């Protein structure tokens, strides 16, 4: 799962999803991070490319 995320975004972003993924796993009573945990936190946090596209798309809603 992480390699798939890394190929679409960056490896740095994929690795950074491990920390919140670990928290999600612990809250679910598990000690291992699953692909589902990575998907869940990936939906919560944007990578730099997605963030830049969203800012560009909605530029009129932000102060200059």
C-alpha positions in Angstrom: 0.0 0.0 0.0 2.8 2.4 0.9 4.6 1.8 -2.4 1.3 2.6 -4.2 0.9 5.8 -2.3 4.5 6.7 -2.9 4.3 6.2 -6.6 1.2 8.5 -6.8 2.6 11.1 -4.4 6.1 10.9 -2.9 7.8 8.3 -0.8 8.2 10.9 2.0 4.5 11.4 2.1 3.9 7.6 2.2 6.3 7.2 5.1 4.8 10.1 6.9 1.4 8.3 6.8 2.9 5.6 9.1 2.7 7.7 12.3 -1.0 8.6 12.1 -1.7 5.1 10.7 -0.1 3.6 13.8 -2.3 5.7 16.0 -5.4 4.5 14.0 -4.3 0.9 14.5 -3.7 1.4 18.2 -7.2 2.9 18.6 -8.6 -0.1 16.8 -6.7 -2.4 19.3 -4.1 -3.6 16.9 -0.3 -3.4 17.0 0.2 -3.6 13.2 -0.7 -0.9 10.7 -2.9 -2.2 7.9 -3.5 -1.0 4.4 -6.9 0.2 5.6 -5.2 2.4 8.2 -3.1 4.0 5.5 -6.2 4.5 3.3 -8.0 6.1 6.2 -5.3 8.6 7.1 -4.5 9.2 3.4 -8.0 10.5 3.1 -7.4 12.9 6.0 -4.1 14.4 4.9 -3.1 15.8 1.6 0.3 15.5 0.0 2.0 18.6 -1.3 0.8 18.1 -4.9 -2.8 17.8 -3.9 -2.6 20.7 -1.5 -1.1 23.0 -4.2 -3.8 21.9 -6.7 -6.6 22.6 -4.2 -5.1 26.0 -3.4 -4.8 26.9 -7.0 -8.4 25.7 -7.8 -9.9 27.7 -4.9 -7.5 30.7 -5.0 -10.4 33.2 -4.9 -11.4 31.9 -1.5 -8.1 32.8 0.1 -6.5 36.1 1.1 -3.4 37.2 -0.8 
